[in-house]
Amino acid sequence: MATVTAADIKKLREATGAGMTDCKNALVENDGDYDKAIEFLRIKGLKGVAKREGRAASNGLVTAVLDGTTKGTLLELNCETDFVAKGTTFGELAAKVVEAAKGANEPTEITVDGRGLQAVLDDSGALLGEKIEVRRVASFEGAYVGLYLHKTSPDLPPQLGVLIELTAENAALAKDVAQHIAALPPQFVTRDEVSEELVAKEREIARATAIEEGKPEAALDRIVEGRVTGFFKENVLVEQSFAKDSKKTVGKVLEEAGVGVVRFARFKVGQA
């Protein structure tokens, strides 16, 4: 029987992201053969795919790829632990998947090297011993597409990302507005995107709250409209106070630059 050293175990663990005990057992079972140990881990892991289905993949990373200045894709890849999230194997998988995801807006549209996405994720999950999934993906194409990725912890990969499409090229403004969206997440670009049903629901909640607070009947309409306006200021991008200059709205900053926001996607690991 071949001697398995701590260095051998460390090498296999760094390459696969599998647990230390699993790596040791894989090497022992295969007489120290590195390649056979990797295959062993994969086979063993595939047997556990069904068991992992119900587990929560609440860690991971957000990654992106830009194709020049007019196309971009943002993707969230999830796993179960931060240990796997910061590993080389997981990072390489993310890079491969986001490259394959160019132009996709649903995970089901992604194929990797001619294979279905789920099969690729199952193989990686087998090696890593965790549930791996692509939670969401967004691809934009337009006059100018910008990107901002943010690390919420210095020892982890980016876990927050914003992809933004502008009506004209302005790299500096794209970065500023993307950072604003990262910090103060809006739901919509303009009021036009807010459904009548949602506005009606906000009015209903505002009125019920005002009545519960004992506000006078004569003042209810004014109070309700004020609170609905507050909802817009909080959730509509162009009506929010700009993070870098609270005296201006984002809309005013865009107007002064002669640029508009077409759309944005904001992904944060573990958040809807």
N, C-alpha and C positions, 0 to 999 in steps of 0.2 A: 504493500500500500504506500502510495506516495505521501511525502510529508507536506502538510498544508501549513503555510506560515501566515502570520498576521498580515504581512505585506500582500500575500495572495488574496486574502479575504478582503482587504482594503481596496485592492485594485478592482475586484469583481463588484464590490458594493458601489464604488464610485461610477463604474460603467453602467450598472443596471438600476441602482437606487433601491435594490432589495435589502431586506433586513440582514444584520450581521450574522445571525444564527442560520438563516436560510442560505446565505452565501457560503458559510462554512460547510453546511451539510451538502450543498451542491458540489463543492470541490471534493469533499471526502467521498461522496457517492461515485464520483467520476475520476478518482485517482489523481486529482490535481489538474486535470485537463481543463483549461480555461474555456475553450470554445464549447466543449460538451457541458460544462457547468452552466453556461448561459442558456443552452438549449434545454437543459434540465429545469432551470428556473422558469423558462417560458412554458414548458409543458405542465409543470406543477401549477403555475399561475392560471393557465387556461382552464384547469379543472375547477378553479374557484370563481370563474366569471359570474356564474349564476348567483352564487352566494353574495357577491359584491353588489349586485344590482340594487338591492334595497338600502345600501349604505349611502350616506350623504357625502357628496364631493363638494365641500364648502371652502376649500382652499384652491390655490392655483395662481394663474397669472393672466394678464391682459397683454396681448402682443399685436403688432400691426405691420403692414408692409405698404409702402407708397410706390406707385409706378409713375415716376416723373412728378409733375405738379398737378395733374388732372385726375388721377385715379388713386384710390386707397382702400384698404381693407382692415377692419378692426375685428379681433377675435378674442373670446374668453375661453381659456382651456382650464378645466377644473380637475382637482385631485382631492384626496382626503386629508393630507397632512402638509404642513409647511416644509417638513424635511424633504419630501418628494418635490414640492413646488420649486425649491431652490437648487435642485439637483441638475447635473449636466444632461442626463438622459431626458428629463422632462422638458428642459429648455430646448434641446435639439428637436424633440417631437413638436413643440409649439412652432418652431421656425419652419419645419417641414409642412405642418398642417396649414399655417397661415399663408404660405406661399401657394399651396394648392387651392386655397380658398378664394383667391382673387376673383372678384366679380360675384361671389356668392352672398346671399342674404339669409339663407337658412342652412343649418348644418347638414340637412339631407341633400343639399346640392353639391357637397364636397366629395371629391374622390382624390385619393393620394396614390400616385404611381399606378394608376389603373385599378386600384382597389377601393372598395367602399370604406367610408370613414369609420364605421363601427368596427369593422374587422381590424383596421389599423389600431384603433383605440383599445380593442380587446387584447391585441398582441402586446401593446405597451403596458396595459394593466396587468397582464400575466407576469411580465418582468418586474414591474414595480410593486406588485402585490396590493394595488389599490384600484378603486373605481376611477376611471378616467373618462371625462366627457367634454365635448364642446357644448357649452351652454348657449352661446349665441354668436352671431357673426353679422357684420354690416359692411357693405361695399358701396362706395360713392364714386361717381364720375361726373365731372363738371368743369367749369372755368378754372377753379382752383380748389384743391383739396389739401387740408392741413391736418396735423396730428400733434397730440400732446400725450405723453405717457408719464405717469407719476408713481414713484416708489413710496408706499406708505410706511415701509420699514427698510433701513439701509441694507439688511442682510437678505432681503427677499427680492425677487424680480418685480417689475411693475405690476401693481394690482388695480390700477385705475387708468383708464385711457379715454380720450375724446377724439373722435374723428369729425371734422367739420368741413362743409362745402360752402365756399363763397361765390358770389356772382362775378368776381374779378380777382386777379392775383394781388395778394397783399400778405406776404409771409409773416411780417411782424404782427399785423392785426389778427391774423388767423391764430397765431400762438397766444396772443393776449386773450382773445375771446374764448379759445379752447381752455385756457387756464381758469378763466372765470367760470365756465361751465363745470369744470372739475370741482371748483371750490363751492359754488352756489348753484347746484343742479336745477335747471329749469325743466319743465315738462314739454314746453312748446316754444316755437320760434316767435309766432305772432298770435294775436287773439283769434284770427281767422281759423286757427287749427283747433281751437277749443270747441267741443261739441255743444250744441244747444242744451242737450240733456245734462251735461256736466255743469253748465252755468245755472240751469234751473235747480239742480241739486244743491249747489253752493248757496243760492238764494234761499232755498228752503231751510238749509241748516242755519244760515245767518239769521233768518227770521225767528226760528225756533229758539236759538240761543239768546237773541235779544229779549224775547218774551220771558224766557227762563230767568234772565237777569233783571227783569222787572222794568224794562225800558218803557217809556210812555207810548201809547198807541200812535199818537200823532207823529212821533219821531221814527217809527219803525221803518218806513220806506227809505228815508235818508240813511239810516243806520245800515240797512241791508245793502244798499247800493255802495256805501262806503266800504263795507266788508268784502263785497264782490270785487271792487276795484283793488282792494288789498290782495285778494287772491291772484288777480292778474299780475300785480307788481311782484309777487313772490314766485309765480310759476311761468310767466311768459318772458322769454329771454330779452326781447327788445325793451321791455318795461322794467327790468331789474336795474338797480343801481350798479354801475360798473365797479368791479372789484378794485381796479387800480385808481379810480377817481369817483368816489361816491356822489360827487356833485352832478355827475352826468349819468344818464341811463345808457345802457348798452346800445339802444337804438340811436341815441344822439351821437355816440362815438362812431357808429357805423355810417351814419348820415354825413358826418364831417369828413369821413374818409372816402365817401362815394362808393361804398361797398355794402352789399347785403349778405345775410346768411340764408342760404337755401335750406339747409338741414344740418343736423348733428346727431351723433350717436355717442352716448356716454355709458361705458361699461365699468363697473366696479365689482371685483370678485366678492361673491356672497350677497350682493344686493340685486333687487329686481330692476 
